[in-house]
Each structure stands twice: as structure tokens, then as C-alpha cells.
């Protein structure tokens, strides 16, 4: 059951693909992310309470995931009113595949119902460093201060150590650890002023596979900015300016095919806005999508069963 609750929390992240926001950068939450994190994603709801598109997009996504919708209700959470910020951090993956991520942490800020966790059936309670841990199946949850944390079973104690800066986890976070320097450097190159931003370190296995194609992407960053349209910016950090030039040439060579493909699924305006440029060792890819195109993607995902029913 807690796995489903964690999925419900992740559903709030998915709203970022269908909703505008005017977020802060959320970098203060990096002090909670384990030093072994390979990816970080932050979305801030705080300044988008009155957005009609946010409300429409969020409701559409919830309607496609009955389980996430039920678990949010069970927790007594109304994301439109109660959630301010969500951070997702993950690590331990040998390749770019979310199913391979071994260590997952979700941190939620807002006005959260602390009494609801204890009322969930079959939940097991324990205490560590004065913090109550609620466990079920493969997931643990805890309130540390006013923030709600989700972690995989067995990982909450180290999460508490990091959050309280004590015990074995003292100082072992993305914000401070020497081991996390590569991720911090990648975040520095990320547009953290975007309404939603994400940074990923590309695993060595994927870099090796790319090398055979003549270029290597070491990092991937994404920024989503919302107004009347959704502006998406991707930044690939390569190993050299030569690699970046090769990547841009490769992408530009595929643009006609990509434009044709996008147009076929009703994304003609997005297709026309698609671009790829070089900036030193970085490759910048940009695309702008209208509200109508965005909502059609959600509808398409629902019709294909990719976001449906009991398996969100």
C-alpha cells in the first residue's frame, strides 16, 4: 500500500508536464538528497495556486490514475492547496532506466496531514532519533520536521541521519559531499530558475555505448517553463566541444524526421519550434508546446494505457 502512496506522491511530479508554475529553485532541498544520488528533480507548486491550466492539467492526470487519486484522498492531501514543493532524488542505477534506480527519495513540503500516516491499515511503526517511521511493503515514510519523506524500505534511518546531520549519515548529502561534486557541477549548469528542473548524471555504461557513435553525453538537464505555452529546454553536457558539435549535427540531421513524426500526432507547432544548438561542450535542445498540444499528449497517453488504472 505504501508503494502506491509513494506513487501518488510521484503523481504530483507528473503534473509538471501538464501545468504551469512560477517556482523557486528548490536547491535548499539538496541537503536531504543522499550523496550517491545520480538524478534530482524539483517541482514547486507554491506560486501556481490560481492557474486554471494547472488545475485542469492536474485533474486530467489524476483521472488517468485511479490508484494515485485514491491514495492522495486516503492521505487527506489536496495537492492544489496543500503541496508547495516536491523533490525526487535517485541513485544506484547502472544505466538510464528508472526501473534500475535502487535508491529513491521523495521529499514533500507544504501543509501536510501528519496524523494520516498512523491510520493506514497494516502500517508498522518504529522510532529512530526521535522520528517516527511508518513502514509497509517496500516503502517507509516519516515526517522530519514539517517535511514528508518517502524512501525505500530500510533506507529511512540513513535519510534521517542526513536530514538531522548526525550519525552515519552526517554530512553525506548532495549539497556538501565531495562525492557529489559531479552532480552539483551538473546542477550548476541547469536552469534551476525553471518552474520544473531536473539533472541526471549519465551512467558509465550509457557513456560507453554513446562513445561508439562518436560522442558522449555525461549529463542531461531539463527545464520546464510555463506561461500560455510550455517551453522545454534540454541541455546535454558532453565530454568536449567536438562531441557537442557531432551531437548537434546528428540531431539536426534527424530534425526533418522528428518534425514529421510530431506533426503526425498533432504537435505541428511544437515541431516547428524544435531546435538544437551548440554552446561549448553543451548541446541545447528547445521546443515549445501549446496548451492544446500538451493536453492532447495526456489524452493520447491515457488512450494507450500508459498512465491508466491500477498501475500508474
C-alpha positions, 0 to 999 in steps of 0.5 A: 500500500505504501508503494502506491502512496509513494506513487501518488506522491510521484503523481504530483511530479507528473503534473509538471508536464501538464501545468504551469508554475512560477517556482523557486529553485528548490536547491535548499532541498539538496541537503536531504538528497543522499550523496550517491544520488545520480538524478534530482528533480524539483517541482514547486507548486507554491506560486501556481495556486490560481492557474486554471491550466494547472488545475485542469492539467492536474485533474486530467492526470489524476483521472488517468490514475485511479490508484494515485487519486485514491491514495492522495484522498486516503492521505487527506492531501489536496495537492492544489492547496496543500503541496508547495514543493516536491523533490525526487532524488535517485541513485544506484542505477547502472544505466538510464532506466528508472526501473534500475534506480535502487535508491529513491527519495521523495521529499514533500513540503507544504501543509501536510496531514501528519496524523494520516500516516498512523491510520493506514491499515497494516502500517508498522511503526518504529522510532529512530532519533526521535522520528517516527517511521511508518513502514509497509511493503517496500516503502517507509515514510516519516515526517522530519520536521514539517517535511514528508519523506518517502524512501525505500524500505530500510533506507529511512534511518540513513535519510534521517541521519542526513536530514538531522546531520548526525550519525552515519549519515552526517554530512553525506548529502548532495549539497556538501559531499565531495562525492557529489561534486559531479552532480552539483557541477551538473546542477550548476549548469541547469536552469534551476530558475525553471518552474520544473528542473531536473539533472541526471548524471549519465551512467558509465555504461550509457557513456560507453555505448554513446562513445561508439557513435562518436560522442558522449553525453555525461549529463542531461538537464531539463527545464520546464517553463510555463506561461500560455505555452510550455517551453522545454529546454534540454541541455546535454553536457558532453565530454568536449566541444567536438562531441557537442558539435557531432551531437548537434549535427546528428540531431539536426540531421534527424530534425526533418524526421522528428518534425514529421513524426510530431506533426503526425500526432498533432504537435505541428507547432511544437515541431516547428519550434524544435531546435538544437544548438551548440554552446561549448561542450553543451548541446541545447535542445528547445521546443515549445508546446501549446496548451492544446498540444500538451493536453492532447499528449495526456489524452493520447497517453491515457488512450494507450494505457500508459498512465491508466488504472491500477498501475500508474 
